[in-house]
C-alpha cells in the first residue's frame, strides 16, 4: 500500500509553524459527519467511489478490436477527459508511441497548430477516434470531432461510423443523439461521475487497455485504497488525515499554495491531473489552495529557491518512489573525474532518493511544512491507489470547506461567454456582453 508520512507538517517537526494533534482532533466531529455522508452517498457525485467495482469486459473487447483493426487511436477530450488518460499512459507506458502500436494521440485543445501535425502523422484510414465528453456538448471536443467526422466521411463514406467510439452520458446529450443517428459505438460515463473524477471510468480505461495496461490492476489498487480509507478516525485514515492537514494548514497557517512534487518523470502528467482536480474542486467562494505542479529533481533547480526564501504560503507534498523498476550504476572505473569521485559505486536510483530526502530536510530546516506519499513502485496497482487516494482527499477537503467539491460554476460562465461569441442559439445576451466588453477595450487608453 502507499503510505502517508506527515511528520513534517506537525508541531514536533515544525514547531509553531506546524499543526498540533489537537488541531486534527478538532475536526473529528465534522469528519464523522462527512464519513456518514460518504458511506450513505448523500451526494450522488460520490459515485466515483463505486468505479473500482465496475465490470471491464466491454472496454476490453473494444480495446481488442481497436488493436486488431487500427494503427492509430486518436482521443479527443479536454480537462479530465484528457488529463486522466495522459497520466496513465505516461506513468505505465512511457514513450509508448516509439515502441508500440496502435499509436495513441491525445488532442485536448482547439489549437490548429497541434491538430494539423497530428493529422499529418496518422493514417486516418487506419485510425479509431475516441471522442470523450460526458455532456456531449463540450465545445472544444465537439469542434474537433466535427472536423474528424468530415475527414472520416471523405475516406470511408457512409461506413465512417465504424471508426468512432463515443464515451459519453448513457442516455442524453448531443453526442449520444449523434451515436443513435449514425450508429457508432459508445461507452457510458455514469451521469454522476464528474469529469475530473472520471479517470477510472471508461474515460481513462479504454485507451489504457488499448496500450496493454492492466486496467483491472488499476481498479484493484483503487478498491484496496478505498478499504484502507474506510475508517472515520483521521488518525487511521490517510485520505482523511491528508484532507485535514491541507485544510488546517490553509486555514490556520495561511498556506494558500499546494505544491505537488513527484520524484519520478513518469508522474509528471499525474501532477497536472492533480492540479485540475484540486483547483476546480476547491476554488470556490474565496476558499481553496492554488495547486502548483513540480517535478523532482528538475525543479530543485528552478523552484526550490522560491519555496524556501519566497513567500511562506506553501505546503509541499512529495511523492517518493521506493523501487523505480530500473537502476543505472554511475561508473567511473578509472577515477577519471576526481571532483566527482564521490559518486563512484552509487546509482541513479540512490541519487534521486538522496535528492528527495535532502530537499525534504532543506524544507524542514526552513520551516516549510511538507508531507510525503510513499509509493512502493509505479505499476497499475499502485497508480490506481494514487488516483483514488487523491480523489477522496479532494472531496473530503471540499466538504471541510463547506463547499461542493463536484461543481464548477465559474467554468460554466466562461463556457457561456464562449457560446455567445460563437453565436450559439440561446446565448444572445452573453454575445451582447462580449460586444460591450470589446467596445470598452477598444476605447481604453491603457495601451502602449
C-alpha positions in Angstrom: 0.0 0.0 0.0 1.0 3.6 -0.5 1.6 5.3 2.9 1.5 8.8 4.3 4.2 10.5 6.4 3.1 13.8 7.8 5.8 14.3 10.5 7.0 17.5 8.8 3.5 19.1 8.9 3.2 18.7 12.7 4.5 20.8 15.6 7.0 18.3 16.7 8.7 18.6 13.3 8.0 22.3 12.6 7.4 23.9 15.9 4.8 26.6 15.9 4.7 26.5 12.1 3.3 23.0 12.3 0.0 21.7 13.5 -0.8 20.2 16.9 -2.6 16.9 17.4 -5.4 18.9 19.0 -5.8 20.7 15.7 -6.5 17.4 13.9 -8.8 16.2 16.7 -10.8 19.4 16.5 -12.2 18.1 13.1 -13.3 14.7 14.4 -17.0 15.6 14.7 -17.0 17.2 11.2 -15.2 14.2 9.7 -17.6 11.8 11.4 -20.5 13.6 9.6 -18.6 13.7 6.3 -17.8 10.0 6.6 -21.5 9.3 7.1 -22.4 11.3 4.1 -19.8 9.4 2.0 -21.0 6.0 3.2 -24.6 6.9 2.6 -23.7 8.6 -0.7 -25.6 11.8 0.3 -24.2 13.4 -2.8 -24.7 11.4 -5.9 -21.3 12.5 -7.3 -19.6 10.2 -4.8 -20.3 7.6 -7.5 -16.6 7.8 -8.4 -16.0 5.6 -5.3 -18.1 2.9 -7.0 -16.0 2.9 -10.2 -13.4 0.4 -8.8 -16.1 -2.2 -8.8 -17.1 -1.9 -12.4 -17.1 -4.7 -15.0 -14.5 -4.0 -17.7 -15.4 -6.7 -20.2 -17.0 -4.3 -22.7 -14.0 -2.0 -22.5 -11.5 -4.8 -23.0 -13.5 -6.1 -26.0 -13.4 -2.7 -27.7 -9.7 -2.4 -27.0 -9.1 -5.8 -28.6 -11.0 -4.6 -31.7 -9.0 -1.4 -31.9 -5.7 -3.3 -31.7 -6.9 -5.7 -34.4 -8.2 -3.1 -36.8 -6.3 0.2 -36.2 -2.8 1.5 -36.5 -3.8 4.6 -34.5 -6.1 5.7 -31.7 -7.0 9.5 -31.6 -8.5 10.6 -28.4 -10.5 13.8 -28.4 -11.2 15.3 -25.0 -10.4 18.2 -22.6 -9.9 18.5 -18.9 -10.3 15.3 -17.0 -11.2 13.6 -20.3 -7.6 14.0 -21.4 -5.5 14.6 -18.3 -6.5 11.2 -16.8 -5.6 9.1 -19.9 -2.4 11.1 -20.3 -1.4 10.4 -16.7 -2.0 6.7 -17.0 -0.1 6.4 -20.3 2.9 8.4 -19.1 3.1 6.5 -15.8 2.7 3.0 -17.1 3.7 3.1 -20.8 6.4 5.9 -21.1 7.4 6.7 -24.7 4.6 4.4 -25.8 4.4 5.6 -29.4 8.1 5.0 -30.0 7.8 1.3 -29.2 4.2 0.2 -29.7 1.1 0.2 -31.9 -1.6 1.3 -32.2 -0.1 4.7 -31.8 -2.1 6.8 -29.4 -2.5 10.6 -29.8 -4.5 12.8 -27.3 -5.8 16.1 -28.6 -7.0 18.2 -25.7 -7.3 21.7 -27.1 -8.5 23.6 -30.2 -5.1 24.8 -31.3 -4.9 24.2 -35.0 -1.1 24.1 -34.9 -1.4 21.0 -32.9 -4.2 19.2 -34.7 -2.8 19.8 -38.1 0.5 18.0 -37.4 -1.3 15.1 -35.7 -3.4 14.6 -38.9 -0.2 14.5 -40.9 1.3 11.9 -38.6 -1.6 9.5 -38.5 -3.3 7.5 -41.3 -7.0 8.2 -40.9 -7.8 5.1 -42.9 -6.4 3.1 -40.0 -7.5 5.3 -37.2 -10.1 4.9 -34.5 -11.4 8.1 -33.0 -12.4 8.1 -29.3 -14.4 11.2 -28.6 -14.9 11.8 -24.9 -17.4 14.3 -23.4 -19.9 13.3 -20.8 -22.2 16.2 -21.5 -22.0 15.5 -25.2 -21.6 19.2 -26.0 -18.2 20.3 -24.7 -17.4 23.0 -27.3 -13.6 22.2 -27.8 -14.1 18.5 -28.1 -17.1 18.7 -30.3 -15.4 21.2 -32.6 -12.6 18.8 -33.1 -15.0 15.9 -33.6 -16.9 17.7 -36.3 -13.6 18.2 -38.2 -12.8 14.5 -37.8 -16.2 13.4 -38.9 -15.8 15.3 -42.1 -12.3 13.8 -42.7 -13.5 10.3 -41.9 -16.5 10.6 -44.3 -14.2 11.6 -47.1 -12.2 8.5 -46.6 -14.8 5.9 -45.6 -18.1 7.3 -47.0 -21.2 6.0 -45.1 -19.0 3.5 -43.2 -17.2 6.3 -41.3 -19.2 5.5 -38.1 -17.2 2.2 -37.7 -14.1 4.3 -36.9 -15.7 6.2 -34.0 -16.2 5.4 -30.3 -18.1 7.9 -28.2 -17.6 8.0 -24.5 -20.5 9.9 -23.1 -23.6 10.0 -21.0 -25.6 6.7 -21.4 -28.9 8.4 -22.2 -28.7 12.1 -23.1 -26.7 14.8 -24.8 -25.8 15.8 -28.3 -23.1 13.1 -28.7 -25.5 10.4 -27.5 -28.0 11.6 -30.1 -25.4 11.5 -32.8 -24.4 8.0 -31.8 -28.0 6.9 -32.1 -28.4 8.6 -35.5 -25.2 7.4 -37.1 -24.6 4.1 -35.3 -21.1 4.5 -33.9 -20.1 2.5 -30.9 -20.4 4.0 -27.4 -19.1 3.6 -23.8 -21.1 5.1 -20.9 -19.9 7.6 -18.4 -22.3 7.4 -15.4 -24.3 10.6 -15.1 -23.0 11.1 -11.6 -19.3 10.9 -12.5 -17.8 14.4 -12.7 -15.1 14.8 -15.4 -12.2 15.4 -13.2 -13.1 12.3 -11.1 -13.5 10.1 -14.2 -10.0 8.7 -14.7 -11.1 5.2 -13.5 -14.2 5.1 -15.7 -14.2 4.2 -19.5 -12.7 7.7 -20.0 -9.3 6.5 -18.8 -9.7 2.8 -19.2 -10.2 2.4 -22.9 -7.0 3.9 -24.2 -5.2 2.2 -21.3 -6.5 -1.1 -22.4 -5.5 -0.4 -26.0 -2.0 0.3 -24.7 -1.9 -3.1 -23.0 -2.2 -1.7 -19.5 -3.7 -3.9 -16.8 -6.9 -1.9 -16.2 -8.2 -4.5 -13.7 -5.0 -3.9 -11.8 -5.8 -0.2 -11.7 -9.2 -0.9 -10.3 -7.9 -3.4 -7.7 -5.5 -0.8 -6.4 -8.3 1.7 -6.1 -10.5 -0.9 -4.3 -7.7 -1.6 -1.8 -7.2 2.1 -1.2 -10.9 2.5 -0.6 -10.8 -0.2 2.0 -7.7 1.4 3.5 -9.6 4.7 3.8 -12.8 3.3 5.3 -12.2 4.4 8.9 -13.8 7.7 10.1 -10.9 8.4 12.5 -8.4 10.6 10.6 -5.5 9.0 12.6 -6.4 5.7 11.0 -7.4 7.1 7.5 -4.6 8.5 5.3 -7.1 10.3 3.0 -9.0 12.0 5.8 -5.7 12.9 7.5 -4.3 14.5 4.3 -7.6 16.4 3.8 -7.4 17.6 7.4 -3.8 18.7 7.1 -4.3 20.6 3.9 -7.4 22.3 5.2 -5.9 23.3 8.5 -2.6 24.4 7.0 -4.5 26.8 4.8 -6.9 28.0 7.5 -4.6 28.3 10.4 -1.2 28.8 8.8 -2.1 30.6 5.6 -0.6 28.0 3.3 -2.5 29.0 0.2 -0.5 27.1 -2.3 -0.3 23.3 -2.6 2.9 22.2 -4.3 3.0 18.6 -5.5 6.4 17.1 -6.3 6.6 13.6 -7.6 10.2 12.3 -7.8 9.6 10.3 -10.9 9.4 11.6 -14.5 6.6 9.1 -15.1 4.3 11.0 -12.7 4.7 14.4 -14.3 1.3 14.2 -16.1 -0.1 12.8 -12.8 0.8 16.1 -11.1 -1.0 18.0 -13.9 -4.1 15.8 -13.4 -3.9 16.6 -9.6 -3.8 20.3 -10.3 -7.1 20.3 -12.2 -8.7 18.1 -9.6 -7.6 20.3 -6.7 -8.2 23.7 -8.4 -11.6 23.0 -10.0 -12.9 21.2 -6.9 -11.9 23.6 -4.2 -11.6 27.1 -5.7 -15.0 28.4 -4.7 -16.4 31.2 -2.5 -13.0 32.6 -1.7 -11.7 29.2 -0.4 -9.2 26.6 -1.6 -5.5 26.4 -2.4 -3.7 27.1 -5.6 -2.1 23.8 -6.9 1.4 24.0 -8.2 2.8 21.2 -10.3 6.5 20.5 -9.8 9.0 17.7 -10.6 11.9 16.3 -8.6 14.7 16.7 -9.1 14.3 19.0 -12.1 12.5 21.8 -10.2 15.0 21.9 -7.4 16.9 24.0 -10.0 14.0 26.3 -10.8 11.5 26.5 -7.9 13.2 25.4 -4.7 14.7 28.8 -4.1 11.2 30.3 -4.1 9.8 27.7 -1.8 12.5 28.3 0.8 13.1 32.0 0.6 10.0 33.3 -1.1 6.6 33.9 0.5 5.7 31.4 3.2 2.5 30.4 1.6 3.2 26.9 0.5 2.7 23.3 1.7 4.7 20.7 -0.3 3.5 17.2 -1.0 6.3 14.8 -2.0 5.6 11.6 -3.9 8.5 9.3 -3.2 9.0 6.0 -5.2 10.7 3.1 -3.4 11.5 1.0 -6.4 11.9 2.5 -9.9 12.0 -0.8 -11.6 15.3 0.1 -13.2 18.7 1.3 -12.0 21.8 2.6 -13.6 25.2 2.5 -11.9 27.4 5.6 -12.0 30.6 4.1 -13.4 34.0 5.7 -13.3 36.3 2.8 -13.1 39.4 4.8 -13.8 38.5 7.6 -11.5 38.7 9.9 -14.5 36.9 12.9 -12.9 38.4 13.3 -9.4 35.9 16.0 -8.4 33.0 13.6 -8.9 34.6 10.5 -7.4 32.1 10.6 -4.5 29.5 9.3 -7.0 31.5 6.1 -7.6 29.8 2.9 -6.5 26.4 4.7 -6.4 23.4 4.5 -8.8 20.9 6.9 -10.3 18.2 5.4 -8.1 20.3 6.1 -5.0 20.9 9.7 -6.2 17.3 10.6 -6.9 16.3 9.2 -3.5 19.1 11.2 -1.8 17.9 14.4 -3.6 14.3 13.8 -2.4 15.4 13.3 1.2 17.8 16.3 1.0 15.1 18.6 -0.4 12.7 17.4 2.3 15.2 18.2 5.0 16.0 21.6 3.5 12.3 22.5 3.7 12.2 21.3 7.3 15.2 23.5 8.2 13.5 26.4 6.5 10.2 25.8 8.4 8.2 24.9 5.3 5.5 22.2 6.1 5.6 19.2 3.9 4.1 15.7 3.7 5.3 12.6 1.9 3.4 9.9 0.0 5.5 6.8 -0.2 4.8 4.6 -3.3 6.3 1.1 -3.4 6.6 1.2 -7.2 4.9 2.7 -10.3 2.6 0.0 -11.7 -1.1 -0.3 -12.4 -2.0 -1.4 -8.9 -0.3 1.5 -7.1 -1.3 4.1 -9.7 -4.9 3.1 -9.1 -4.3 3.7 -5.4 -2.9 7.1 -6.1 -5.9 8.1 -8.2 -8.5 7.0 -5.6 -6.5 8.5 -2.7 -6.2 12.0 -4.2 -9.8 12.0 -5.4 -11.0 11.1 -1.9 -8.7 13.7 -0.3 -10.0 16.4 -2.6 -13.7 15.6 -2.0 -13.2 15.5 1.8 -11.2 18.7 1.8 -14.0 20.4 -0.1 -16.5 19.2 2.4 -14.4 20.6 5.2 -14.5 23.9 3.5 -18.3 23.6 3.3 -18.4 23.8 -0.5 -19.5 21.4 -3.2 -16.3 19.7 -4.5 -18.1 18.5 -7.6 -19.4 21.6 -9.4 -17.5 24.3 -11.3 -19.8 27.4 -11.6 -17.0 29.8 -12.6 -16.0 27.5 -15.5 -19.6 27.5 -16.7 -19.6 31.3 -17.1 -16.5 31.1 -19.4 -18.3 28.4 -21.5 -21.4 30.5 -21.7 -19.5 33.6 -22.9 -17.7 31.4 -25.5 -21.1 30.3 -26.7 -22.2 33.9 -27.0 -19.1 34.8 -29.1 -19.6 31.8 -31.4 -23.3 32.6 -31.9 -24.9 29.7 -30.2 -28.7 30.0 -30.0 -30.0 30.9 -26.6 -26.8 32.7 -25.6 -27.5 36.0 -27.3 -27.3 38.0 -24.1 -23.8 36.6 -23.5 -22.9 37.7 -27.0 -24.0 41.2 -26.1 -21.9 41.2 -23.0 -18.9 40.3 -25.1 -19.7 43.1 -27.6 -19.8 45.6 -24.8 -16.5 44.3 -23.4 -14.9 44.7 -26.8 -16.0 48.3 -27.1 -14.6 49.1 -23.7 -11.3 47.6 -24.5 -11.2 49.3 -27.9 -11.7 52.7 -26.2 -9.3 52.1 -23.4 -6.3 54.5 -23.2 -4.2 52.0 -21.3 -2.3 50.6 -24.3 1.2 51.1 -25.5 
